[in-house]
């Protein structure tokens, strides 16, 4: 398992869908610091992650706050979350809980697991085979952002008359 942190939550340049970018904590691992793991997530989960990362408190608990509080009320602690596998582009995760003298692994979507992890302030891990299969180079992410910026610049300066003969 590779311990990671959230590098960012952004909108995908092509689809506009939120994408969670995970980055290894251990930069010494050969080649690891040059890649990020992108996981496309839903807007509600992206908002939940960003609100917590920014320290914004809402007047009422969100779903992931409720889940964290429920786990605690039942006498368990969130040990860590793991992105365990990827199959046909779909990521799978587990939330590991400890309490009552036992450890439980609960199946979860990675977006929900990460939203819970930022609230529980616990580590996030990615299985090495998932990392090896799905991580992308930072250069590829930067190039996609640059291409999007060039397209935006084009749109800002294009005139409809440019397309008439």
C-alpha positions as a LaTeX table, in Angstrom:
\begin{tabular}{lrrr}
\hline
Residue & $x$ (\AA) & $y$ (\AA) & $z$ (\AA) \\
\hline
Unk1 & 0.00 & 0.00 & 0.00 \\
Unk2 & 1.12 & 3.51 & $-0.85$ \\
Unk3 & 0.12 & 6.29 & 1.51 \\
Unk4 & $-1.23$ & 9.28 & $-0.41$ \\
Unk5 & $-2.59$ & 12.73 & 0.17 \\
Unk6 & $-5.07$ & 14.81 & $-1.79$ \\
Unk7 & $-3.14$ & 16.83 & $-4.35$ \\
Unk8 & $-6.28$ & 18.58 & $-5.61$ \\
Unk9 & $-9.92$ & 18.33 & $-6.53$ \\
Unk10 & $-10.50$ & 19.89 & $-9.95$ \\
Unk11 & $-12.87$ & 19.74 & $-12.87$ \\
Unk12 & $-11.80$ & 17.40 & $-15.67$ \\
Unk13 & $-10.75$ & 19.51 & $-18.66$ \\
Unk14 & $-12.76$ & 17.43 & $-21.14$ \\
Unk15 & $-15.96$ & 16.58 & $-19.26$ \\
Unk16 & $-16.18$ & 19.13 & $-16.46$ \\
Unk17 & $-16.67$ & 16.26 & $-14.00$ \\
Unk18 & $-14.80$ & 16.59 & $-10.68$ \\
Unk19 & $-11.57$ & 14.62 & $-10.49$ \\
Unk20 & $-9.76$ & 13.81 & $-7.27$ \\
Unk21 & $-5.96$ & 13.74 & $-7.68$ \\
Unk22 & $-4.02$ & 11.68 & $-5.15$ \\
Unk23 & $-0.28$ & 12.05 & $-4.63$ \\
Unk24 & 2.13 & 9.79 & $-2.68$ \\
Unk25 & 3.40 & 11.06 & 0.65 \\
Unk26 & 6.74 & 9.31 & 0.23 \\
Unk27 & 8.50 & 11.32 & $-2.45$ \\
Unk28 & 11.64 & 9.18 & $-2.12$ \\
Unk29 & 9.94 & 6.21 & $-3.77$ \\
Unk30 & 11.46 & 6.05 & $-7.25$ \\
Unk31 & 9.19 & 7.62 & $-9.83$ \\
Unk32 & 6.24 & 7.99 & $-7.49$ \\
Unk33 & 6.43 & 11.76 & $-7.10$ \\
Unk34 & 6.08 & 12.25 & $-10.85$ \\
Unk35 & 2.64 & 10.65 & $-11.01$ \\
Unk36 & $-0.84$ & 11.33 & $-9.67$ \\
Unk37 & $-3.82$ & 9.00 & $-9.35$ \\
Unk38 & $-6.93$ & 10.58 & $-10.91$ \\
Unk39 & $-10.31$ & 9.36 & $-9.66$ \\
Unk40 & $-13.42$ & 10.88 & $-11.23$ \\
Unk41 & $-16.03$ & 11.57 & $-8.56$ \\
Unk42 & $-19.47$ & 13.10 & $-8.19$ \\
Unk43 & $-20.14$ & 16.76 & $-7.48$ \\
Unk44 & $-21.62$ & 16.15 & $-3.99$ \\
Unk45 & $-18.53$ & 14.19 & $-2.90$ \\
Unk46 & $-16.20$ & 16.78 & $-4.43$ \\
Unk47 & $-18.04$ & 19.50 & $-2.49$ \\
Unk48 & $-17.88$ & 17.46 & 0.72 \\
Unk49 & $-14.12$ & 16.97 & 0.36 \\
Unk50 & $-13.44$ & 20.61 & $-0.53$ \\
Unk51 & $-15.59$ & 22.01 & 2.30 \\
Unk52 & $-13.68$ & 19.95 & 4.84 \\
Unk53 & $-10.26$ & 20.72 & 3.35 \\
Unk54 & $-11.09$ & 24.43 & 3.45 \\
Unk55 & $-12.31$ & 24.19 & 7.05 \\
Unk56 & $-15.80$ & 25.43 & 6.20 \\
Unk57 & $-18.32$ & 24.46 & 8.84 \\
Unk58 & $-21.97$ & 24.21 & 7.89 \\
Unk59 & $-24.81$ & 24.74 & 10.38 \\
Unk60 & $-26.00$ & 21.14 & 9.94 \\
Unk61 & $-23.95$ & 17.97 & 9.42 \\
Unk62 & $-23.43$ & 16.67 & 5.90 \\
Unk63 & $-23.71$ & 12.95 & 5.15 \\
Unk64 & $-20.01$ & 12.29 & 5.74 \\
Unk65 & $-20.12$ & 14.19 & 9.03 \\
Unk66 & $-23.08$ & 12.04 & 10.06 \\
Unk67 & $-21.19$ & 8.89 & 9.08 \\
Unk68 & $-18.10$ & 9.93 & 11.08 \\
Unk69 & $-20.23$ & 10.76 & 14.12 \\
Unk70 & $-22.23$ & 7.53 & 13.84 \\
Unk71 & $-19.04$ & 5.46 & 13.67 \\
Unk72 & $-17.74$ & 7.22 & 16.80 \\
Unk73 & $-21.06$ & 6.80 & 18.67 \\
Unk74 & $-20.90$ & 3.06 & 17.97 \\
Unk75 & $-17.48$ & 2.95 & 19.62 \\
Unk76 & $-15.33$ & 2.62 & 16.51 \\
Unk77 & $-12.47$ & 4.63 & 15.07 \\
Unk78 & $-11.68$ & 5.08 & 11.40 \\
Unk79 & $-8.14$ & 3.65 & 11.11 \\
Unk80 & $-7.61$ & 4.48 & 7.44 \\
Unk81 & $-9.15$ & 4.18 & 4.00 \\
Unk82 & $-7.78$ & 2.20 & 1.07 \\
Unk83 & $-8.33$ & 2.38 & $-2.67$ \\
Unk84 & $-8.13$ & $-1.36$ & $-3.19$ \\
Unk85 & $-8.67$ & $-2.06$ & $-6.87$ \\
Unk86 & $-9.75$ & $-0.71$ & $-10.24$ \\
Unk87 & $-11.83$ & $-2.77$ & $-12.66$ \\
Unk88 & $-12.85$ & $-1.48$ & $-16.09$ \\
Unk89 & $-12.28$ & 2.11 & $-14.95$ \\
Unk90 & $-14.26$ & 1.73 & $-11.72$ \\
Unk91 & $-12.35$ & 2.21 & $-8.47$ \\
Unk92 & $-13.15$ & 0.33 & $-5.27$ \\
Unk93 & $-12.24$ & 1.28 & $-1.71$ \\
Unk94 & $-12.52$ & 0.10 & 1.87 \\
Unk95 & $-12.88$ & 1.96 & 5.14 \\
Unk96 & $-11.06$ & 0.21 & 7.98 \\
Unk97 & $-12.66$ & 0.58 & 11.39 \\
Unk98 & $-11.38$ & $-0.47$ & 14.80 \\
Unk99 & $-13.44$ & $-0.98$ & 17.92 \\
Unk100 & $-14.96$ & $-3.53$ & 20.24 \\
Unk101 & $-11.76$ & $-5.56$ & 20.01 \\
Unk102 & $-11.96$ & $-6.09$ & 16.26 \\
Unk103 & $-11.15$ & $-4.52$ & 12.93 \\
Unk104 & $-13.76$ & $-4.18$ & 10.19 \\
Unk105 & $-13.31$ & $-3.44$ & 6.50 \\
Unk106 & $-16.35$ & $-1.75$ & 4.95 \\
Unk107 & $-16.76$ & $-1.52$ & 1.17 \\
Unk108 & $-17.06$ & 2.06 & $-0.09$ \\
Unk109 & $-16.74$ & 4.26 & $-3.13$ \\
Unk110 & $-13.35$ & 5.99 & $-3.10$ \\
Unk111 & $-15.02$ & 9.41 & $-3.10$ \\
Unk112 & $-17.02$ & 8.60 & 0.03 \\
Unk113 & $-14.02$ & 6.95 & 1.67 \\
Unk114 & $-11.86$ & 10.03 & 1.05 \\
Unk115 & $-14.61$ & 12.42 & 2.21 \\
Unk116 & $-14.78$ & 10.39 & 5.43 \\
Unk117 & $-10.97$ & 10.24 & 5.74 \\
Unk118 & $-10.58$ & 14.02 & 5.65 \\
Unk119 & $-13.18$ & 14.31 & 8.41 \\
Unk120 & $-11.68$ & 11.51 & 10.52 \\
Unk121 & $-8.18$ & 12.88 & 9.81 \\
Unk122 & $-6.94$ & 9.42 & 8.98 \\
Unk123 & $-4.47$ & 8.14 & 6.36 \\
Unk124 & $-5.45$ & 7.34 & 2.79 \\
Unk125 & $-3.76$ & 4.42 & 1.01 \\
Unk126 & $-3.74$ & 3.12 & $-2.55$ \\
Unk127 & $-2.89$ & $-0.47$ & $-3.45$ \\
Unk128 & 0.36 & $-0.67$ & $-5.41$ \\
Unk129 & $-1.26$ & $-2.53$ & $-8.32$ \\
Unk130 & $-3.91$ & 0.22 & $-8.58$ \\
Unk131 & $-1.17$ & 2.85 & $-8.58$ \\
Unk132 & 0.83 & 1.00 & $-11.23$ \\
Unk133 & $-2.22$ & 0.56 & $-13.46$ \\
Unk134 & $-3.94$ & 3.92 & $-13.14$ \\
Unk135 & $-1.50$ & 6.66 & $-12.05$ \\
Unk136 & $-0.60$ & 9.26 & $-14.69$ \\
Unk137 & 2.43 & 11.48 & $-15.02$ \\
Unk138 & 2.20 & 15.00 & $-13.69$ \\
Unk139 & 3.40 & 16.15 & $-17.11$ \\
Unk140 & 0.28 & 14.64 & $-18.74$ \\
Unk141 & $-1.95$ & 16.48 & $-16.26$ \\
Unk142 & $-0.06$ & 19.74 & $-16.86$ \\
Unk143 & $-0.30$ & 19.30 & $-20.65$ \\
Unk144 & $-4.07$ & 18.76 & $-20.45$ \\
Unk145 & $-4.41$ & 21.94 & $-18.37$ \\
Unk146 & $-2.26$ & 23.87 & $-20.85$ \\
Unk147 & $-4.32$ & 22.59 & $-23.78$ \\
Unk148 & $-7.52$ & 23.66 & $-22.02$ \\
Unk149 & $-6.03$ & 27.11 & $-21.38$ \\
Unk150 & $-5.06$ & 27.47 & $-25.05$ \\
Unk151 & $-8.60$ & 26.51 & $-26.07$ \\
Unk152 & $-10.09$ & 29.05 & $-23.63$ \\
Unk153 & $-7.77$ & 31.69 & $-25.06$ \\
Unk154 & $-8.88$ & 30.73 & $-28.56$ \\
Unk155 & $-12.56$ & 31.07 & $-27.56$ \\
Unk156 & $-11.89$ & 34.46 & $-25.98$ \\
Unk157 & $-10.41$ & 35.80 & $-29.22$ \\
Unk158 & $-12.36$ & 34.00 & $-31.95$ \\
Unk159 & $-14.77$ & 35.92 & $-34.12$ \\
Unk160 & $-17.68$ & 34.21 & $-35.92$ \\
Unk161 & $-16.51$ & 35.81 & $-39.15$ \\
Unk162 & $-13.37$ & 33.65 & $-38.88$ \\
Unk163 & $-15.52$ & 30.68 & $-39.92$ \\
Unk164 & $-17.17$ & 32.17 & $-43.03$ \\
Unk165 & $-15.70$ & 31.96 & $-46.50$ \\
\hline
\end{tabular}
